[in-house]
């Protein structure tokens, strides 16, 4: 019963933080557009808060892997992120725009805490027999947040103003901090059913088949946690030459033996190890490249939403509801594929998802309300299965002792791709909305291209 309660608290905290995160992006975009009066400046704020995640993700992953109580730094990151959002809002129109963007960039360093930071903790609160269900529920928090967040941002922006939406998003993120604070200690134990470090789960890792469940659709392999736009298996902090070089003697916490790790001395090596694990594995690198390019296209489409809402739907705030359309279709397609799985490997499904997403900005070019809604429904149909397949590839290819870093590094790269897309498309959309949508279509098609056999991306 205690374990079930711990899982519930962890998932509740993750859901609250993720709803706040999904609310923050559209809210900040709409607030920038309303207060600064410019699509370019609004997209620059969104890009600023997202771009810094490339640095923040690996650092945060290494700190969480090395902390005896990873919930403490996670809680601190949530509070600081919420405070940063508030400072950005205060700065819009009151401080020089460069200062406001710099504040957004500093805040963005902590962004991966809202994604990979939570799922990485699931194996610490769930035993192997409860972990598959916990993974499935964790997956649902991403979909639920993606559905509720944009709708909440759009509704608040239309009724109370976009700044209120930013304040509510910050409050939701900060409200998740207590759940993170009381997460279990880092024991260094390997849970029953987890593969030894450096090995792969039973099954055909080269063809993409998984040991249990169907990782190509919506369910996850036993012992793995789904993480997003995120997860970790059991951590082996006390094994391997690197860990031995940086570990101190263990100490007792109740009945649990806790390995103390020096995060400061291990941080540099951990960052290098995590990045090398992503770039050095051809399958993992190819899936990461495809997902990052897809996020560039998503960022470009997102930067167009205020103008699409204003010109096609009759109000910039109404454009935020389009994100909820994408979330609905993503949830529906993942549920359908869980029941009727495709005969595709996760690697192939990552590329298929990018191809489907390419149709969204192309349809948005028509400028018709019904077709615009259909475009975002199509976008979600590509995003949902692609994300599930991407996590399946990461779980299959990640050594256990680097899993947190691989997931947070991957999340950081995706967020950075999204930010770059938004930064480029903002000024382009202000000049020509059709040109920005056409560019988004081209980038999504590029992401769907098949890489050279056996080569790295």
DOMI-869715 format. One line per 3 residues: number of its first residue (from 1); their letters; for each residue x, y, z of N, C-alpha, C. Coordinates in steps of 0.2 Angstrom, whole numbers. Example, Ala and Ser with C-alpha at 12.3 -4.5 7.8 and 13.67 -1.06 7.14 Angstrom:
! residues 2
1 = AS = 66 -28 39 62 -22 39 66 -16 39 | 64 -11 35 68 -5 36 64 0 39 $
***
This chain:
! residues 457
1 = XXX = 4 -6 0 0 0 0 4 6 0 | 10 6 4 14 12 4 17 13 -3 | 19 8 -6 22 8 -13 17 11 -18 $
4 = XXX = 11 9 -17 5 12 -22 4 19 -20 | 5 21 -14 4 28 -13 10 32 -15 | 16 30 -15 22 33 -17 21 34 -25 $
7 = XXX = 19 29 -28 18 29 -36 13 35 -37 | 7 35 -34 2 40 -35 5 47 -34 | 9 48 -28 11 55 -27 16 57 -33 $
10 = XXX = 20 52 -35 25 54 -40 21 56 -47 | 17 52 -48 13 53 -55 9 59 -54 | 6 61 -48 2 67 -47 7 73 -48 $
13 = XXX = 13 73 -45 17 78 -46 19 79 -53 | 21 74 -56 23 74 -63 17 77 -68 | 11 75 -66 5 78 -70 4 85 -69 $
16 = XXX = 5 87 -63 4 94 -61 9 98 -64 | 16 96 -64 21 100 -67 20 100 -75 | 18 95 -78 18 94 -85 12 98 -88 $
19 = XXX = 7 99 -84 1 103 -86 3 110 -86 | 7 112 -80 10 119 -80 15 120 -86 | 19 115 -87 23 116 -93 20 117 -100 $
22 = XXX = 15 113 -101 11 114 -107 7 120 -107 | 5 123 -102 2 129 -101 6 135 -103 | 13 134 -100 17 140 -100 19 142 -107 $
25 = XXX = 21 137 -112 23 138 -118 18 143 -122 | 12 140 -123 7 144 -127 5 151 -123 | 5 151 -116 4 157 -112 9 162 -113 $
28 = XXX = 15 160 -113 21 165 -114 21 167 -122 | 19 163 -126 19 165 -133 13 170 -134 | 7 169 -131 2 174 -132 3 180 -128 $
31 = XXX = 6 180 -122 8 186 -118 13 190 -122 | 18 187 -125 23 191 -129 19 194 -135 | 15 191 -138 11 194 -143 7 199 -141 $
34 = XXX = 3 199 -135 -1 204 -133 2 210 -130 | 8 209 -126 11 214 -123 16 218 -128 | 20 214 -132 25 216 -136 22 218 -143 $
37 = XXX = 17 215 -145 13 217 -151 17 214 -157 | 21 209 -156 25 207 -162 26 199 -162 | 25 196 -167 26 189 -168 33 187 -167 $
40 = XXX = 37 191 -170 45 190 -169 47 190 -162 | 45 195 -158 47 195 -151 43 190 -147 | 37 188 -148 34 182 -145 38 176 -146 $
43 = XXX = 39 175 -152 43 168 -154 50 168 -151 | 53 174 -150 60 175 -147 60 173 -140 | 54 175 -136 54 173 -129 53 165 -128 $
46 = XXX = 49 163 -133 48 155 -132 54 152 -134 | 58 154 -139 64 151 -141 69 152 -135 | 69 158 -132 74 159 -127 73 154 -121 $
49 = XXX = 67 153 -119 66 149 -113 67 141 -115 | 67 140 -121 68 133 -124 75 131 -126 | 79 136 -128 85 135 -131 90 133 -126 $
52 = XXX = 90 136 -120 95 134 -115 94 127 -113 | 89 123 -114 88 117 -112 94 112 -114 | 97 114 -120 102 109 -122 108 109 -117 $
55 = XXX = 109 114 -113 114 114 -108 111 111 -102 | 105 113 -100 102 111 -94 101 104 -93 | 99 101 -99 97 94 -98 102 89 -96 $
58 = XXX = 108 89 -99 113 85 -97 116 86 -90 | 116 92 -88 118 94 -82 113 92 -76 | 107 93 -78 102 91 -73 102 83 -72 $
61 = XXX = 102 79 -78 103 72 -78 108 70 -74 | 114 73 -75 120 70 -71 119 72 -63 | 116 77 -61 115 79 -54 110 74 -51 $
64 = XXX = 105 73 -55 100 68 -52 103 61 -52 | 107 59 -56 110 52 -56 115 52 -50 | 118 57 -48 123 57 -43 120 59 -36 $
67 = XXX = 114 61 -36 111 63 -29 108 58 -25 | 110 58 -19 107 53 -14 99 53 -14 | 97 60 -14 90 61 -14 88 65 -20 $
70 = XXX = 87 62 -26 86 66 -32 80 70 -32 | 75 69 -27 69 73 -27 71 80 -25 | 76 81 -21 78 88 -18 80 92 -24 $
73 = XXX = 85 91 -28 87 95 -33 81 96 -38 | 77 91 -39 71 91 -44 66 96 -41 | 65 96 -35 60 101 -32 63 108 -33 $
76 = XXX = 69 109 -31 72 115 -32 72 118 -39 | 73 114 -44 72 116 -51 65 118 -53 | 60 114 -50 53 116 -52 52 123 -49 $
79 = XXX = 54 125 -43 53 131 -40 56 137 -43 | 62 136 -45 66 141 -49 63 142 -56 | 61 136 -59 58 137 -66 51 142 -65 $
82 = XXX = 47 140 -60 41 144 -59 43 152 -58 | 48 153 -54 50 160 -52 53 163 -59 | 56 159 -63 59 162 -69 53 164 -74 $
85 = XXX = 48 160 -74 42 162 -78 39 168 -76 | 39 169 -69 36 175 -67 40 181 -68 | 47 181 -68 51 186 -69 51 188 -77 $
88 = XXX = 50 183 -81 49 184 -88 43 189 -90 | 38 187 -86 31 190 -87 32 197 -85 | 35 198 -79 36 205 -76 40 209 -81 $
91 = XXX = 45 206 -84 50 210 -89 47 212 -95 | 42 209 -98 39 210 -104 36 217 -104 | 39 222 -108 36 229 -109 39 233 -104 $
94 = XXX = 43 230 -98 45 235 -93 53 235 -93 | 56 230 -95 63 229 -96 65 229 -103 | 72 231 -104 74 230 -111 73 223 -114 $
97 = XXX = 71 222 -120 69 216 -122 74 210 -122 | 80 213 -123 86 208 -122 87 205 -115 | 85 209 -110 86 207 -103 80 202 -102 $
100 = XXX = 74 203 -105 69 198 -104 70 191 -107 | 73 192 -113 75 186 -117 81 182 -113 | 85 186 -110 91 182 -106 88 179 -100 $
103 = XXX = 83 182 -97 80 179 -91 76 173 -93 | 73 173 -99 69 167 -102 75 161 -103 | 80 163 -105 86 158 -107 88 155 -100 $
106 = XXX = 89 159 -95 91 156 -89 86 151 -86 | 80 153 -87 74 149 -84 74 143 -88 | 75 143 -94 75 137 -99 80 132 -97 $
109 = XXX = 86 133 -93 91 129 -91 87 123 -87 | 82 125 -84 79 120 -79 73 116 -82 | 72 118 -89 66 115 -92 65 107 -92 $
112 = XXX = 71 104 -93 71 96 -93 68 93 -86 | 68 97 -81 66 94 -75 58 93 -75 | 55 96 -80 48 95 -80 46 89 -85 $
115 = XXX = 51 86 -88 50 81 -93 54 75 -90 | 60 74 -92 64 68 -90 65 67 -83 | 66 73 -79 67 72 -72 62 68 -68 $
118 = XXX = 56 68 -70 51 65 -67 51 57 -68 | 51 56 -75 50 49 -77 56 45 -74 | 62 48 -74 68 45 -72 67 42 -64 $
121 = XXX = 63 45 -61 62 42 -54 57 37 -53 | 54 35 -58 49 29 -57 51 23 -54 | 57 20 -57 60 14 -54 62 14 -47 $
124 = XXX = 62 20 -44 64 21 -37 57 20 -32 | 51 21 -35 45 20 -31 41 14 -33 | 43 11 -39 39 5 -41 43 -1 -42 $
127 = XXX = 41 -7 -39 45 -13 -40 43 -15 -47 | 47 -21 -49 46 -23 -56 39 -25 -58 | 35 -28 -53 28 -30 -55 24 -24 -56 $
130 = XXX = 25 -18 -53 21 -13 -53 23 -8 -59 | 29 -8 -61 32 -4 -65 29 -3 -72 | 27 -8 -75 23 -8 -82 17 -3 -81 $
133 = XXX = 13 -4 -76 7 0 -75 9 7 -74 | 14 8 -70 16 15 -68 19 18 -74 | 22 15 -79 25 17 -85 19 20 -89 $
136 = XXX = 14 15 -90 8 17 -94 5 23 -91 | 4 24 -84 1 30 -82 5 36 -83 | 12 35 -82 16 41 -84 15 43 -91 $
139 = XXX = 15 38 -95 14 40 -102 7 44 -103 | 2 42 -99 -4 46 -100 -4 53 -97 | 1 54 -92 2 61 -90 4 66 -95 $
142 = XXX = 8 64 -100 10 68 -105 5 70 -110 | 1 65 -111 -5 66 -116 -10 70 -112 | -12 69 -106 -16 73 -102 -14 80 -102 $
145 = XXX = -8 81 -100 -5 88 -100 -5 92 -106 | -3 88 -112 -3 91 -118 -10 93 -121 | -15 89 -118 -22 91 -119 -25 97 -115 $
148 = XXX = -23 97 -109 -26 102 -104 -22 108 -104 | -16 108 -105 -12 114 -105 -14 119 -110 | -13 118 -116 -15 123 -121 -22 126 -121 $
151 = XXX = -27 121 -119 -34 123 -118 -34 128 -112 | -31 127 -107 -31 131 -101 -28 138 -103 | -22 138 -107 -19 144 -109 -23 148 -113 $
154 = XXX = -27 145 -118 -31 148 -122 -37 151 -119 | -40 147 -114 -46 149 -111 -44 155 -106 | -39 155 -103 -37 160 -98 -35 166 -102 $
157 = XXX = -32 166 -108 -30 171 -112 -36 175 -114 | -41 171 -116 -47 174 -119 -51 178 -114 | -51 175 -108 -56 177 -102 -52 182 -98 $
160 = XXX = -46 181 -95 -43 185 -90 -37 188 -93 | -35 186 -99 -29 189 -102 -23 184 -102 | -18 185 -107 -13 180 -107 -8 181 -101 $
163 = XXX = -7 187 -98 -2 187 -92 -5 182 -87 | -12 182 -86 -14 177 -81 -13 170 -82 | -13 168 -88 -11 161 -90 -4 160 -88 $
166 = XXX = 1 164 -89 7 163 -87 8 162 -80 | 4 166 -76 4 166 -68 2 159 -66 | -4 157 -69 -6 150 -67 -2 145 -69 $
169 = XXX = 2 145 -75 7 140 -77 12 139 -72 | 15 145 -69 20 145 -64 18 142 -58 | 11 144 -56 9 141 -50 8 134 -50 $
172 = XXX = 6 131 -56 5 124 -56 12 120 -56 | 17 123 -59 24 120 -59 27 120 -51 | 26 126 -48 28 126 -41 24 122 -37 $
175 = XXX = 18 120 -38 14 116 -34 16 109 -34 | 20 107 -39 23 100 -39 29 99 -35 | 32 104 -33 38 104 -29 38 99 -23 $
178 = XXX = 32 99 -19 32 95 -13 32 88 -15 | 29 86 -20 29 79 -22 36 77 -24 | 40 81 -27 47 79 -29 51 79 -23 $
181 = XXX = 50 83 -18 54 84 -12 55 77 -8 | 49 74 -8 48 68 -4 49 61 -8 | 52 62 -14 54 56 -18 59 52 -14 $
184 = XXX = 59 45 -15 63 41 -11 71 42 -13 | 75 39 -8 82 40 -9 85 36 -15 | 91 38 -17 94 34 -22 98 28 -19 $
187 = XXX = 95 22 -20 98 17 -16 104 13 -20 | 104 14 -27 110 11 -30 108 3 -32 | 102 1 -30 100 -6 -31 97 -7 -38 $
190 = XXX = 98 -13 -40 95 -15 -46 88 -19 -45 | 83 -16 -48 76 -20 -47 76 -26 -50 | 72 -31 -48 71 -37 -51 68 -36 -58 $
193 = XXX = 71 -39 -62 69 -39 -69 72 -34 -74 | 77 -30 -71 81 -25 -75 87 -29 -77 | 89 -27 -83 95 -30 -86 101 -27 -83 $
196 = XXX = 106 -31 -83 113 -29 -80 115 -23 -84 | 119 -19 -81 121 -13 -85 125 -15 -91 | 124 -11 -96 127 -12 -103 124 -18 -107 $
199 = XXX = 119 -21 -104 116 -26 -108 109 -24 -111 | 106 -27 -115 100 -26 -118 95 -30 -116 | 88 -28 -116 83 -33 -114 83 -39 -118 $
202 = XXX = 80 -44 -116 79 -50 -120 74 -48 -125 | 76 -51 -131 72 -49 -137 77 -47 -143 | 74 -45 -148 78 -44 -154 79 -36 -154 $
205 = XXX = 85 -34 -151 86 -27 -151 87 -24 -158 | 90 -28 -163 91 -25 -169 85 -24 -174 | 80 -28 -172 74 -27 -176 69 -23 -173 $
208 = XXX = 70 -21 -166 65 -17 -163 60 -20 -159 | 60 -27 -159 55 -31 -154 57 -30 -147 | 52 -30 -143 53 -28 -136 52 -35 -131 $
211 = XXX = 54 -35 -125 53 -41 -121 46 -42 -119 | 43 -36 -117 36 -37 -115 32 -31 -118 | 26 -31 -119 22 -26 -121 23 -24 -128 $
214 = XXX = 21 -19 -131 22 -17 -138 25 -10 -138 | 31 -9 -138 34 -2 -137 33 2 -143 | 31 -1 -149 30 2 -155 23 6 -154 $
217 = XXX = 19 5 -149 12 8 -150 11 12 -144 | 10 9 -138 9 14 -132 11 11 -126 | 12 4 -126 15 1 -120 22 1 -120 $
220 = XXX = 25 0 -114 32 0 -113 35 -6 -110 | 41 -8 -112 44 -14 -109 45 -14 -102 | 44 -20 -99 45 -20 -92 51 -18 -89 $
223 = XXX = 51 -14 -84 58 -11 -81 60 -5 -84 | 56 -2 -89 58 4 -92 53 9 -90 | 55 15 -89 50 21 -88 50 25 -94 $
226 = XXX = 44 27 -96 43 32 -102 44 39 -99 | 48 42 -103 50 49 -101 47 54 -106 | 45 62 -111 44 67 -117 47 70 -118 $
229 = XXX = 42 71 -121 45 75 -125 49 74 -121 | 59 50 -109 60 53 -102 60 47 -98 | 64 44 -95 64 39 -91 70 36 -89 $
232 = XXX = 70 32 -84 77 28 -82 75 21 -80 | 80 17 -81 79 10 -78 83 11 -71 | 84 5 -68 88 5 -61 94 8 -62 $
235 = XXX = 97 12 -58 103 15 -58 109 11 -55 | 115 10 -58 120 6 -55 126 11 -53 | 124 15 -48 129 20 -46 135 17 -43 $
238 = XXX = 135 11 -40 140 8 -37 144 3 -41 | 143 3 -48 147 -2 -52 151 2 -57 | 156 -2 -60 160 1 -65 166 5 -62 $
241 = XXX = 171 6 -67 177 10 -64 175 17 -63 | 171 20 -67 170 27 -66 167 28 -59 | 162 24 -58 158 25 -51 163 24 -46 $
244 = XXX = 167 19 -46 171 17 -41 176 23 -39 | 178 26 -45 183 32 -44 180 38 -40 | 173 39 -40 170 45 -38 166 43 -32 $
247 = XXX = 165 37 -29 161 35 -24 164 35 -17 | 161 37 -12 163 36 -5 160 31 -2 | 162 29 4 159 23 8 152 24 8 $
250 = XXX = 148 19 9 141 19 9 139 21 17 | 133 23 18 130 25 24 123 22 25 | 120 21 31 114 18 31 109 24 32 $
253 = XXX = 103 23 28 97 27 29 91 22 31 | 90 22 37 85 17 39 88 10 37 | 84 6 34 86 -1 32 89 -1 25 $
256 = XXX = 90 5 22 93 5 15 100 7 15 | 104 4 11 111 6 10 111 11 5 | 114 17 6 114 22 1 121 24 -1 $
259 = XXX = 122 24 -7 129 25 -10 130 33 -11 | 135 36 -8 136 43 -8 140 44 -14 | 138 49 -18 142 50 -24 144 58 -24 $
262 = XXX = 149 59 -26 151 66 -27 149 69 -33 | 144 73 -34 141 75 -40 146 80 -43 | 150 84 -39 154 89 -42 160 86 -46 $
265 = XXX = 163 81 -43 169 78 -46 167 73 -52 | 160 71 -52 158 66 -57 155 70 -63 | 153 76 -62 149 80 -66 151 80 -73 $
268 = XXX = 158 82 -74 161 82 -81 161 76 -84 | 163 70 -81 163 64 -84 156 61 -86 | 152 63 -81 145 61 -83 142 64 -89 $
271 = XXX = 143 70 -90 141 74 -96 144 71 -102 | 150 70 -102 154 67 -108 151 60 -109 | 150 56 -104 147 49 -105 140 49 -108 $
274 = XXX = 136 53 -105 129 54 -108 129 56 -115 | 133 61 -117 133 64 -124 136 59 -128 | 141 55 -126 144 50 -130 140 44 -131 $
277 = XXX = 136 43 -126 131 37 -127 126 39 -133 | 123 45 -133 118 47 -138 122 47 -145 | 127 50 -146 130 51 -152 134 45 -155 $
280 = XXX = 136 41 -150 141 35 -152 137 29 -154 | 130 29 -153 126 23 -155 122 25 -161 | 124 22 -167 120 24 -173 113 24 -173 $
283 = XXX = 110 19 -170 102 19 -170 99 24 -166 | 103 25 -160 100 30 -155 101 37 -158 | 107 38 -162 108 45 -165 104 46 -170 $
286 = XXX = 102 41 -174 97 42 -180 90 44 -178 | 88 40 -173 81 42 -170 81 49 -167 | 87 51 -163 87 57 -160 87 63 -165 $
289 = XXX = 91 62 -171 91 67 -176 84 68 -179 | 81 62 -181 74 63 -184 69 67 -179 | 70 65 -172 65 68 -168 67 76 -167 $
292 = XXX = 73 77 -167 75 84 -166 73 88 -172 | 74 86 -179 71 89 -184 64 90 -184 | 60 85 -182 53 85 -181 51 91 -176 $
295 = XXX = 55 92 -171 54 97 -166 55 104 -169 | 60 104 -174 61 111 -177 55 113 -181 | 52 108 -185 46 109 -188 40 111 -184 $
298 = XXX = 40 107 -178 34 109 -173 35 116 -171 | 41 118 -169 43 125 -167 41 130 -172 | 42 128 -178 40 133 -184 33 134 -184 $
301 = XXX = 29 128 -184 22 128 -184 19 132 -178 | 22 131 -172 20 134 -166 20 142 -166 | 26 144 -169 27 151 -170 21 154 -174 $
304 = XXX = 18 151 -179 13 153 -183 6 153 -180 | 5 150 -174 -1 149 -171 -5 156 -169 | -1 161 -166 -5 167 -165 -8 170 -171 $
307 = XXX = -4 170 -176 -6 173 -183 -12 169 -186 | -11 162 -185 -16 158 -188 -23 159 -184 | -22 160 -178 -28 161 -174 -31 167 -175 $
310 = XXX = -27 172 -176 -30 179 -177 -33 180 -184 | -30 177 -189 -32 177 -196 -38 172 -198 | -37 166 -195 -42 161 -197 -47 160 -192 $
313 = XXX = -46 160 -186 -51 158 -181 -54 164 -177 | -51 170 -179 -54 176 -176 -52 179 -170 | -46 176 -167 -43 178 -161 -36 174 -160 $
316 = XXX = -31 178 -158 -25 175 -157 -25 169 -151 | -29 171 -146 -30 166 -140 -33 160 -142 | -38 160 -147 -41 154 -150 -36 149 -153 $
319 = XXX = -30 152 -155 -25 148 -159 -23 143 -154 | -22 144 -147 -20 139 -142 -24 133 -142 | -30 133 -144 -34 127 -143 -32 122 -149 $
322 = XXX = -28 125 -154 -26 120 -159 -21 115 -156 | -17 117 -151 -13 112 -148 -17 107 -144 | -22 108 -142 -26 103 -138 -29 98 -144 $
325 = XXX = -31 101 -150 -33 96 -155 -27 91 -157 | -21 93 -157 -15 89 -158 -15 84 -153 | -16 86 -146 -15 81 -141 -21 76 -141 $
328 = XXX = -27 78 -143 -32 73 -143 -31 68 -148 | -28 70 -154 -27 65 -159 -21 60 -157 | -16 63 -154 -10 59 -152 -13 54 -147 $
331 = XXX = -17 56 -142 -19 51 -137 -24 45 -141 | -28 47 -145 -32 43 -149 -28 38 -153 | -23 40 -157 -20 36 -161 -15 31 -157 $
334 = XXX = -12 33 -151 -8 29 -147 -13 23 -144 | -19 25 -142 -23 20 -139 -25 15 -145 | -26 17 -151 -28 13 -156 -22 8 -158 $
337 = XXX = -16 11 -158 -11 7 -160 -9 2 -154 | -11 4 -148 -10 -1 -142 -14 -7 -143 | -20 -6 -146 -25 -12 -148 -23 -15 -154 $
340 = XXX = -21 -12 -159 -19 -14 -166 -13 -12 -168 | -7 -15 -165 0 -13 -167 1 -13 -174 | 5 -9 -177 8 -9 -183 14 -14 -184 $
343 = XXX = 15 -17 -189 21 -21 -190 27 -17 -193 | 29 -12 -188 35 -8 -190 39 -8 -183 | 46 -7 -185 50 -7 -179 50 0 -176 $
346 = XXX = 52 2 -170 52 8 -167 56 13 -171 | 61 11 -174 65 15 -178 62 18 -184 | 58 13 -188 54 15 -194 48 20 -192 $
349 = XXX = 45 18 -186 39 22 -184 41 30 -182 | 47 31 -180 50 37 -179 50 41 -185 | 52 38 -191 52 42 -197 45 43 -200 $
352 = XXX = 41 38 -199 34 38 -201 30 44 -198 | 31 45 -191 28 50 -188 30 57 -190 | 37 58 -192 39 64 -195 35 65 -202 $
355 = XXX = 35 60 -206 31 61 -213 24 63 -212 | 20 60 -207 14 62 -205 13 69 -203 | 18 71 -199 18 78 -197 19 83 -202 $
358 = XXX = 22 81 -207 24 86 -213 17 88 -216 | 12 84 -216 6 87 -219 2 92 -215 | 4 93 -209 0 98 -205 1 105 -207 $
361 = XXX = 8 108 -208 8 115 -210 6 115 -217 | 7 110 -221 4 110 -228 -3 112 -228 | -7 108 -224 -14 109 -224 -16 116 -221 $
364 = XXX = -12 119 -216 -13 125 -213 -13 131 -219 | -9 130 -224 -8 135 -229 -15 137 -232 | -20 132 -232 -26 134 -235 -30 140 -232 $
367 = XXX = -29 141 -225 -32 146 -222 -39 146 -221 | -42 139 -221 -49 138 -219 -49 135 -212 | -54 137 -208 -55 135 -201 -55 127 -200 $
370 = XXX = -59 124 -204 -60 117 -203 -54 113 -205 | -51 115 -210 -45 112 -213 -39 114 -208 | -39 120 -205 -34 121 -200 -34 116 -194 $
373 = XXX = -40 115 -191 -41 111 -186 -39 104 -188 | -41 102 -194 -39 95 -197 -31 95 -197 | -28 100 -199 -20 100 -199 -17 98 -192 $
376 = XXX = -20 101 -187 -17 100 -180 -19 93 -178 | -25 91 -180 -26 84 -178 -22 79 -182 | -20 80 -188 -15 76 -191 -8 77 -188 $
379 = XXX = -6 83 -186 0 84 -182 1 79 -176 | -5 79 -172 -5 74 -166 -4 67 -168 | -7 65 -174 -7 58 -176 0 56 -178 $
382 = XXX = 4 61 -180 11 59 -181 15 60 -174 | 14 65 -170 18 66 -164 17 60 -159 | 11 58 -158 10 53 -153 14 47 -154 $
385 = XXX = 13 43 -159 17 37 -161 24 38 -161 | 26 44 -164 33 45 -165 37 46 -158 | 33 49 -153 36 50 -146 37 43 -143 $
388 = XXX = 32 39 -143 32 32 -140 37 28 -143 | 38 28 -150 43 24 -153 50 27 -152 | 51 33 -151 57 36 -149 59 34 -142 $
391 = XXX = 55 33 -137 56 31 -131 58 23 -131 | 55 20 -135 56 13 -136 64 12 -138 | 66 16 -143 73 16 -145 77 17 -140 $
394 = XXX = 76 23 -136 80 25 -131 81 19 -125 | 75 16 -123 76 11 -118 80 5 -121 | 79 3 -127 82 -2 -130 90 -1 -130 $
397 = XXX = 92 5 -132 99 6 -133 103 9 -127 | 99 11 -122 102 15 -116 105 10 -111 | 112 11 -109 114 7 -103 111 10 -97 $
400 = XXX = 110 6 -92 106 8 -86 109 13 -83 | 116 13 -82 119 18 -78 119 25 -81 | 117 26 -88 117 32 -91 110 34 -94 $
403 = XXX = 105 30 -92 98 31 -94 95 38 -93 | 96 40 -87 94 47 -85 97 52 -90 | 103 52 -90 107 57 -94 105 56 -102 $
406 = XXX = 104 50 -104 102 49 -111 95 52 -112 | 91 51 -108 84 54 -109 84 61 -108 | 87 64 -103 87 71 -102 91 75 -108 $
409 = XXX = 97 72 -110 100 75 -116 96 75 -122 | 92 69 -123 88 69 -129 82 74 -129 | 79 74 -123 74 79 -122 77 86 -123 $
412 = XXX = 83 88 -121 86 94 -121 87 96 -129 | 89 91 -133 91 92 -140 84 93 -143 | 79 90 -141 72 91 -145 69 98 -143 $
415 = XXX = 70 100 -137 68 107 -135 72 112 -138 | 78 111 -139 82 116 -143 80 116 -150 | 79 110 -153 76 110 -160 70 114 -161 $
418 = XXX = 65 113 -156 59 117 -156 60 124 -155 | 65 126 -151 67 133 -150 69 136 -156 | 74 133 -159 77 136 -166 72 136 -171 $
421 = XXX = 67 132 -171 62 132 -176 57 138 -175 | 56 139 -169 51 145 -167 55 152 -168 | 62 152 -166 65 158 -167 66 160 -175 $
424 = XXX = 67 155 -179 67 156 -186 60 158 -189 | 55 154 -187 48 155 -190 45 162 -188 | 47 164 -182 43 170 -180 44 176 -184 $
427 = XXX = 50 178 -186 51 184 -190 49 182 -197 | 50 176 -199 47 174 -206 40 174 -207 | 36 172 -201 29 173 -202 27 180 -202 $
430 = XXX = 30 184 -198 28 191 -198 29 194 -205 | 34 192 -209 35 194 -216 30 190 -221 | 29 184 -220 25 180 -224 23 173 -221 $
433 = XXX = 17 173 -219 14 167 -215 15 161 -220 | 13 161 -226 14 155 -230 21 153 -231 | 26 158 -231 33 156 -232 35 152 -225 $
436 = XXX = 32 154 -220 34 150 -213 31 143 -213 | 25 143 -215 22 136 -216 25 131 -221 | 27 134 -226 30 130 -231 37 128 -229 $
439 = XXX = 41 132 -225 47 130 -222 46 125 -217 | 41 125 -213 40 120 -208 38 113 -212 | 35 113 -217 33 107 -221 40 104 -224 $
442 = XXX = 44 108 -226 51 106 -229 55 103 -224 | 55 106 -218 59 103 -212 57 96 -210 | 50 96 -209 47 89 -207 48 84 -213 $
445 = XXX = 48 85 -219 50 80 -224 57 78 -224 | 61 83 -222 68 82 -221 69 77 -215 | 66 78 -210 66 73 -204 64 66 -206 $
448 = XXX = 59 65 -211 57 59 -212 61 55 -217 | 66 58 -220 71 55 -225 74 49 -222 | 75 44 -226 78 38 -223 86 39 -223 $
451 = XXX = 89 38 -217 96 39 -217 100 33 -221 | 106 34 -222 110 29 -226 111 23 -221 | 110 17 -224 111 11 -221 117 10 -217 $
454 = XXX = 117 9 -211 123 8 -207 127 14 -205 | 125 20 -207 129 26 -206 126 29 -200 | 130 34 -198 127 38 -193 124 45 -196 $
457 = X = 120 48 -192 117 54 -195 121 60 -196 $
***
